[in-house]
C-alpha cells in the first residue's frame, strides 16, 4: 500500500512563512510521515510526503490580496516579488504537485518510503 501526505515547505523551515501554526502543523505532518513509514514498512506500506512551495490557488490569491492591502502594493507586485525568490522562476500549478503524488502512489515508488519531497522550484534545496 501507499500513503502520500501533503505537508509544505513551511514545515521544513522555510523562513518566509508568516503563520507559525501553519508551519508547525506541516512540520508535524512530516514527522508523522517519518514515523509512520518505519511502523508500516513491515506491512508493505510506504509512507511519503509532498511539500509544495508556492502554488497558484485561490488561497494564494487571497493571501496576496490581504498582504497587498497591508503593504500598499498590488497583488501582481507581490506575486512578482515571490517569483523572484524561486530559482526556476515560476510558481507551482496544482498539476506540478499532483504529478509527484500520483507517482508516489503508484508502483514506480515501491522502494521509496519515509521521504518528504519538496515541489518548490528550488526554494529550499536539500
C-alpha positions as CSV (number, residue, x, y, z in Angstrom):
1,X,0.0,0.0,0.0
2,X,0.9,3.6,-0.3
3,X,0.2,6.7,1.9
4,X,1.0,10.1,0.5
5,X,0.7,13.0,2.9
6,X,0.6,16.7,2.0
7,X,2.8,18.9,4.0
8,X,4.6,22.2,2.9
9,X,8.0,23.7,2.7
10,X,6.7,25.8,5.6
11,X,7.1,22.6,7.7
12,X,10.7,22.2,6.5
13,X,11.8,25.6,7.9
14,X,11.0,28.0,5.0
15,X,11.7,31.2,6.8
16,X,9.2,33.5,5.0
17,X,6.2,31.7,6.3
18,X,4.1,34.2,8.3
19,X,1.9,31.7,10.1
20,X,3.6,29.8,12.9
21,X,0.7,27.5,13.5
22,X,0.6,26.5,9.8
23,X,4.3,25.9,9.7
24,X,4.1,23.8,12.9
25,X,1.2,21.7,11.6
26,X,3.1,21.0,8.4
27,X,6.2,20.1,10.4
28,X,4.1,17.6,12.3
29,X,2.8,16.0,9.1
30,X,6.4,15.5,8.0
31,X,7.4,14.0,11.4
32,X,4.3,11.7,11.3
33,X,5.4,10.6,7.8
34,X,8.8,9.6,9.0
35,X,7.5,7.6,12.0
36,X,4.6,6.0,10.1
37,X,7.0,4.9,7.4
38,X,9.0,2.9,9.9
39,X,6.0,1.5,11.6
40,X,4.2,0.5,8.4
41,X,7.2,-0.7,6.3
42,X,6.9,-4.3,7.7
43,X,3.3,-4.3,6.4
44,X,4.5,-3.4,2.9
45,X,3.0,0.2,3.2
46,X,5.1,3.1,2.0
47,X,4.6,6.5,3.5
48,X,5.9,9.7,1.9
49,X,5.1,13.4,2.0
50,X,4.9,16.0,-0.7
51,X,6.0,19.5,0.4
52,X,4.7,22.1,-2.0
53,X,6.1,25.6,-2.2
54,X,4.0,28.4,-3.6
55,X,1.1,27.0,-5.6
56,X,-1.3,29.1,-7.8
57,X,-4.5,28.6,-5.9
58,X,-7.4,30.7,-4.5
59,X,-5.6,30.6,-1.2
60,X,-2.6,32.3,-2.7
61,X,-4.8,34.9,-4.4
62,X,-6.5,35.6,-1.0
63,X,-3.1,35.9,0.8
64,X,-1.7,38.3,-1.9
65,X,-4.9,40.4,-1.8
66,X,-4.7,40.7,2.0
67,X,-1.0,41.5,2.1
68,X,-1.3,44.0,-0.8
69,X,-3.8,45.9,1.3
70,X,-1.5,45.9,4.3
71,X,1.7,46.8,2.3
72,X,0.3,49.2,-0.2
73,X,1.4,47.1,-3.2
74,X,-0.7,45.4,-5.8
75,X,-1.2,41.6,-5.8
76,X,0.7,41.4,-9.0
77,X,3.7,43.2,-7.5
78,X,3.8,40.9,-4.5
79,X,3.4,37.8,-6.8
80,X,6.3,39.1,-8.9
81,X,8.4,39.5,-5.8
82,X,7.7,35.9,-4.8
83,X,8.6,34.6,-8.2
84,X,12.0,36.4,-7.9
85,X,12.8,34.1,-5.0
86,X,12.1,30.9,-6.9
87,X,15.1,29.7,-8.8
88,X,13.1,28.1,-11.5
89,X,11.2,31.4,-12.0
90,X,7.5,30.4,-11.6
91,X,5.0,29.3,-9.0
92,X,3.7,25.8,-9.0
93,X,0.5,24.8,-10.7
94,X,-1.6,22.2,-8.9
95,X,-0.5,19.6,-11.6
96,X,3.1,20.1,-10.6
97,X,2.3,18.8,-7.1
98,X,-0.3,16.2,-8.1
99,X,2.1,14.6,-10.6
100,X,4.5,13.7,-7.7
101,X,1.7,12.5,-5.5
102,X,0.4,10.2,-8.3
103,X,3.9,8.8,-8.8
104,X,4.4,8.1,-5.1
105,X,1.0,6.3,-5.0
106,X,2.0,4.1,-7.9
107,X,4.1,1.0,-8.5
108,X,7.2,3.0,-9.5
109,X,7.7,4.1,-5.9
110,X,7.8,0.7,-4.4
111,X,11.3,1.3,-2.8
112,X,10.6,4.9,-1.7
113,X,9.4,5.4,1.8
114,X,10.0,7.8,4.7
115,X,10.7,10.8,2.4
116,X,9.5,14.3,2.3
117,X,9.8,15.8,-1.2
118,X,9.9,19.5,-2.0
119,X,8.0,20.7,-5.0
120,X,9.0,24.3,-4.9
121,X,11.1,25.3,-7.9
122,X,14.2,25.2,-5.8
123,X,13.1,27.5,-3.0
124,X,14.6,25.0,-0.5
125,X,17.4,22.8,-1.8
126,X,18.0,19.7,0.2
